[in-house]
Amino acid sequence: MTDRRLLAEKAANIWSSFQRNVEPLARGAQIVAAPDVTQDDIGGLASAKEEILTYAYAQTSPEVYGRWGTFPPSAMLMIGRRGSGKSLLAEYLAAQTETAFVRVDVPRMVLDVIHGAPKIGELVQGWSAALEEMPPVTIFFDELEFTRAHEMGERGAELPTGPIMDFLFELIDRSLSIEGCLVIASTSQSGTLPEAFLSPGRFERIVEVNPLFPEDIEEALRIHALAAESRAERSIFGELDWSAIVNNTREPSIGDWIRILHAVLRRKARLDAAGESPAQVTQSDFSAEISRFRQANTRIRTDGGNYL
């Protein structure tokens, strides 16, 4: 068994034990012990990927900063709309540094912590103890501006924001104090993010994750189409003009586009399961799904419908 496999198993075991003992973490934080996201798995986002690699050297080659009379940022904050690739970039950082990857779903954890308030002190103490015992790890705080998060809905305005912020700052500061721990975060609501997150010693580097239209979206679609064909072990896409497909609308994020691609494939799967013989995916399949996406988005804005 390789050293990395041993470290991954150790990280997974320590974190799983910590989660079992602290209920609010059960759904709010998950670990990927040995992340394997590569640069080729991320469509476009060249500038953001370069920033990730720069921060990765804080773990892999910290001495290079000293040779240039500087030091690594304490932590990195990614800003960008939902579905722009922030989570994938964070996992890419962990893969590049060969560290375990812990994703903290901040809105979910906030809700669970409120319901399990008596265990907050136990969670904070256990957090430090677990990180100190674990091999090097990347901690990703996903959606720091929890009060405006989509998951919160109208409940966000009713939350005890001050105590929750203090709790979050405590987790972040304790993570930053652990040697070998990289800290990265994201928000899709940068305009209302409290400035305390950006104070010296916290998130000193801000990175905008803003996919270029249409090239980054086209590249992401090609990556996911190839991955789908690899899983299917056959060719399932016809001759497609990805540029023509993407230029049909600027509304969807990269995440939306990937969901659209899978919606097309699931429709084909339904026809197959019904005994029909669906043809390969064509541009007309995408056009039909984009129309459904637009219609659903209109309903979401007017009466709260959902796009499935």
N, C-alpha and C positions, 0 to 999 in steps of 0.2 A: 504493500500500500504506500502511495506517495506521501510526501510530507504535506502537500496541500490537501490531500484527501483526509489525512489525520486531523489537520487543523480545522477543516470544514466540519468534520464530525464532532470535534470538541466544541466548536462554536454553536452548532445546532443543539447539542445536548444541554449546554449551559443555558442557552436562551429558552429552550423548551421548558426546562425546569423553572426558570424565572417566571415565564408566562403562566404556568400552572398554579403558581403560588400567588399571583397578583391578577385577580379577575379582570380589571379594566383593560389589561393588555391582550386578552384573549382574542379580540377581534381588531383591536386598534393598531397592532404591530405584528409584522410577519418577517420571518428570516428566509433568505435564500443563501444557503451555506456556501455554495460554490457557483456564483454567477458566471455565465459564459457569453454575455452579450458582447459582440464584436463591432468594430467600426462599420463593417459591411451590413450589419443588421439595422443600421440607422440610415434612413433616407435623407440625404442632404445635411443641413444644419452644420456646415463646415466650421463656421466660427465658434459655435457652441462646443463642438467636439474638440476643437483646439484648446478652448478654455479648460475643458475636462482633463485633457492630457497635461496641461500646465499644472493643474492642481494635483494630479496623480503623482507628480514628482515629489510632493510633500511626504509621500509614503515610500516611494521606490528609490528616490535619489535626493534626499533632503539636503545633501552637501552642495548641490549645484547652486542653490540659492545663495549660500555663503560666498561662493566664488564670484558672485555678481553683487555682493554687498547688500543683499536684501534677505527676505525671509518669506516663507509661504503664507498665504492668507489664512487666518484662523478658520474661516468657513466660507462657503460659496452659496449664494442665493440665485436661483434661476427664476426669471419672470417670463410669463407668456400665457397665452390663452389656453383654455382646456383643450387637451388633445394635440398639443404642439410637439410632444416628445420629451417632456421634462423627466418623467419617471424612467424612461428608457435610457436617457443620458446618465441619470444617477446610478442605475445599475451597471452601465458601461464603465463608470468610474471605479466601482467595486471590482469589476472583472479585470480592468487594467492593473489594479493594485493587488489583485489576488487576495482580496479580503472578503469576509462574509458581508452580506448586504441585509441590513435591517430597514424595512420601510415602515415608517410611522404614519398611519393615516390620521392626521391631526384632528379633522372634524369628528371622525368616528371615535377616537380615543377621548376627545373632550366629552362627548355624550356619555360614554361608558364611565368616565371618571366621575361625572356629576351623579350618575346613578350609584356609584360605589365610593362616594366621597370619604367614608371612614378609612379607606385603604390608601389614600393619597400618600401619606407619610411612608407607608410600607413600600409603595411603588417607587418613590424617589430614592429611598435607601437601597432597595433591591436593584434599581437601575445602575447605580454606581458600582455596586458589588459585582453585578453580572459583567459589566463592561471591563472592569479591572481584571477579572478572571479569564475573559475571552481572549482569543488571538486577535490580531488587528481586525478592525471592523469599520465599515462605512455605514453611518447612520443617515437616513434620508427622512427629513421631516416634510411630508407632502401636504401642501396647502396650509401655510402658516396663518394666513388671514382667514381663520375658521369662521368668524362671524358672518362673512359674506359668501361662504362656501355653498355650492349647490346643494350639498347633502343636508345642510341645516334648515333650509327653507325659511319660514317666518320665525323659527325658534331662535335664530341667531341674535336677534335684537333683544331677546329676553334673558340671555345668558349672563351670569356674573363674571363679566369680562375681566375685571381687575385680578381676582384670585386665579382665574384660569391662565392669564398671561404670566403671573408670577410662577405658576406651576410649570408652564412651558419654558420660561427663561431658566428655571432651575434644571430641567432636563437637558437643555441645550448647553448650559454652562458646565454641567457635570460631564457631559460628553466631551466637550472641548478640553477638559482638564485631564482626560485619559490619554496617555501616550499611545500612539499608534491608531487613534480613532479619528477618522475623517468625517467631517460633518458637512452635509449639503442639504439644501431645502428648496422649496418651490412655492410660488403663489401665482394664481391667475388674477388676483385683485391687488396689484402693486400700488394702485393709487390710494388705497386706504390702509396699507400696512403700517402698523405703529413704528415710529422711527427707532424705538428702543431695540428692535431686532438688528438695526444697522449700526449700532454703537460699536466703538472700538473693541476688538476682542471677540466680536460675534461674527456676523456675516459681512466681512470686509470686501468681498468681491461679488459684484452683481453682474449676472450674465443674462442677456436677453435671448430668449429662445423664440425666434421668429422665422418660420420656414419661408423660403423664397417661393413665390408663385410664378410659374407653375412647376419649375424644375424639381424642387425638393419633394413635392407631392407626387410627381411622376416617378421619381426614384423610389420613394417609399412603396408605391403601388407595385412597381416591378419586383421589389424585394419580397413583398408578401405574396405576390402571384407565384413567384418561383418557389417559395416555401410551401404554398398550397399544392403545387404540382409535385413537389418532393414528397409530401405526405401522401398524396394520392398515387404516387409512383406511375404517373402517366401524364400526358399532355391534356389539359382541360381548358386552356384558353386558345381561342382562334387568333388570327392576325389582328392585333389591336393597335390603334393609334392612341397611345396614352395621352398625348398632348391634346388631341381633339376631345377626349373624354373629360380631362381635367378642366380645360378652358370653357367647358359648358357652364360652369358655375364657380364662383369664388367663395361661396358661403361655407362649405364644410372645412373643418380643420383636418390635419393629417389623421387624427384619430377617427373623425367622422368618415373619412375616405376609406380607411381600413374596415370600418364597420359596414360601409356600403359594399365593399368588395365581398365580404363574407355573407352579406344578405343576398347578393347575387348567387353565390355558391350554394347557399342553403335552399334557395328556390330551385336550383337545379337538382339538389339532393331530394327535395320533396317530390319532384316529377319522377326521378329515378325510383324512389320508394313506391310510387303509385303504379309502377310497371311501364312507364313510358320510357322513351329513349331520347333524353334531351341532348341537343347538340352542344358543341363547345361554346364557351362564353364568347359573346359578341359585343360590339359597341352598343347595339340596341338593348341588350340586357342591362348595361350600365345606365343607358338613357332612361329606361323605365324605372330603375331603382332610384336614380337621382330625382325623378319626378315625384316619387313617393316620399323621398327625403324632404323635398321642398314643401310638399303638401302637409306633411307631419309637422315641420317646423312652424308653418303658419298656424296650425291648430294649437301647438304648444304655446305660441304667443297670445292666442286668443282665448283658448279654453282649457289649457293645461293637459292636452293630450300627450301621448308618448310615442316616440319613434322606435319601432321594434324591427 
